[in-house]
Amino acid sequence: MYKPATANGPAQNVPVPVLPAKAKEFSKAGLEAFATYWYSTLGYVYETGDSKPMMAITGNSCSTCERTNGPVGDWYRSGGWITGGRLKVHSATSSFEHAADGSYQAIVIIEQSPVSYYSADGTLDEALAPTIARPDIVVATYSNARWTAETAEHLTSQ
């Protein structure tokens, strides 16, 4: 049974996000579903420290992804855990125009719940306020019958 993280310990039995069938399609709706799914895998990283699902659908050149993946993973590896950090996707839209580099873009309006970092000894290290709904861009490519996020980043500062 799923148990969210609390000040007393990390989340337990967190369900791994499942790629929806729509997100496998090479279409406007497929890209939008993929971008939404990508953010569910990012939320999973915050809850578990496990970046495998996110990195399985993310290109190697995504520096934004590594800036999240590395520190969050390191936090969990040190024995710490994170409460909150869930990402809510309000919308994902795309004009589905093919860019010169072969990529496609989706604009995703997201917000993140408050995030608290707890050290291995249970002390609160840092608490971050929730984010307001803001636009992010997901740049993705499609090959071998699947989407890959090449980058995901904020379009505005909070």
C-alpha positions in Angstrom: 0.0 0.0 0.0 1.3 3.4 -1.0 2.4 5.6 1.9 3.6 9.2 1.2 6.7 10.5 2.8 6.4 12.3 6.1 8.7 14.0 8.6 9.2 10.5 10.1 10.4 8.8 7.0 10.4 8.3 3.2 7.5 7.3 1.0 6.8 3.6 0.7 5.4 1.5 -2.1 5.3 4.4 -4.5 3.7 3.2 -7.7 5.9 3.6 -10.8 4.3 5.8 -13.4 2.9 3.9 -16.3 3.3 5.2 -19.9 -0.2 5.7 -21.3 -0.9 4.2 -24.7 -1.6 7.6 -26.1 2.0 8.8 -25.2 3.4 6.2 -27.6 1.7 7.7 -30.6 3.5 10.0 -33.1 0.8 12.7 -33.0 0.0 16.0 -31.4 -2.0 14.2 -28.7 0.8 11.7 -28.3 3.4 14.4 -27.7 1.1 16.1 -25.2 0.4 12.8 -23.3 4.2 12.1 -23.3 5.0 15.5 -21.9 2.5 15.0 -19.1 3.9 11.5 -18.4 7.4 12.8 -18.3 6.4 15.1 -15.4 4.9 12.1 -13.6 8.3 10.4 -13.8 10.0 13.6 -12.4 7.6 13.5 -9.5 8.5 9.9 -8.9 12.2 10.9 -8.6 11.2 13.4 -5.9 9.3 10.7 -4.0 11.7 7.9 -4.3 15.1 9.1 -5.5 14.8 6.6 -8.3 15.4 8.3 -11.7 15.3 5.1 -13.8 11.8 5.7 -15.2 12.6 9.4 -16.1 16.0 8.7 -17.6 14.6 5.8 -19.7 12.6 8.4 -21.6 15.1 11.2 -21.5 18.0 12.0 -23.8 21.6 12.1 -22.5 22.0 15.8 -23.4 19.2 17.0 -21.0 21.3 19.1 -18.6 18.2 20.4 -16.8 17.2 16.7 -16.1 20.6 16.0 -14.7 20.5 19.0 -12.4 17.4 17.5 -10.8 18.3 13.9 -11.1 21.8 14.1 -9.6 21.1 16.1 -6.5 17.8 14.4 -5.7 19.4 11.0 -6.2 22.4 11.9 -4.1 20.0 13.1 -1.3 18.4 9.7 -1.2 21.7 7.8 -1.5 23.0 9.7 1.6 20.0 8.3 3.6 17.8 11.4 3.3 14.4 11.7 1.9 12.0 14.3 0.5 8.4 15.0 1.4 6.2 16.7 -1.2 7.4 17.7 -4.6 4.4 16.3 -6.4 3.9 17.9 -9.8 0.5 18.8 -11.0 0.1 19.2 -14.7 -2.6 21.7 -15.6 -2.2 21.4 -19.3 0.1 20.2 -22.1 -0.2 21.8 -25.5 1.7 21.6 -28.7 1.5 23.1 -32.2 3.2 19.8 -33.3 5.5 21.7 -35.7 8.6 19.8 -36.7 11.7 22.0 -35.8 14.8 22.1 -38.0 16.7 19.8 -35.6 14.0 17.2 -35.8 12.4 18.0 -32.4 8.9 18.9 -31.4 7.9 21.1 -28.5 5.1 21.0 -25.9 4.3 23.7 -23.4 3.3 22.2 -20.1 1.7 24.3 -17.3 2.9 22.8 -14.0 3.0 23.5 -10.3 4.9 21.7 -7.6 3.7 21.1 -4.0 6.0 22.2 -1.1 9.3 20.3 -0.9 11.0 19.4 2.3 14.4 17.8 2.5 15.1 15.5 5.5 18.6 14.3 6.4 19.3 10.7 7.3 19.0 11.6 11.0 15.5 12.9 10.5 16.3 16.6 10.8 14.7 19.1 8.3 17.5 20.4 6.1 15.5 22.7 3.8 11.9 23.5 3.1 10.8 25.1 -0.2 7.5 26.8 -0.8 5.1 25.5 -3.5 5.5 26.8 -7.0 2.8 28.7 -8.7 1.5 27.3 -12.0 4.1 28.2 -14.6 5.0 27.2 -18.2 7.7 24.7 -18.9 8.8 23.5 -22.3 9.5 19.9 -23.2 11.5 19.4 -26.3 11.2 15.9 -27.6 12.2 13.7 -30.5 10.4 10.7 -31.9 12.3 7.7 -33.2 12.1 3.9 -33.0 8.3 4.3 -32.2 8.9 6.3 -29.0 9.2 9.8 -27.7 12.4 11.0 -25.9 12.6 14.2 -23.9 15.7 16.1 -25.0 15.1 18.9 -22.4 12.5 20.2 -20.0 12.9 23.6 -18.6 11.1 26.6 -17.1 10.0 29.3 -19.6 9.7 31.8 -16.8 11.2 32.3 -13.4 8.8 31.9 -10.5 
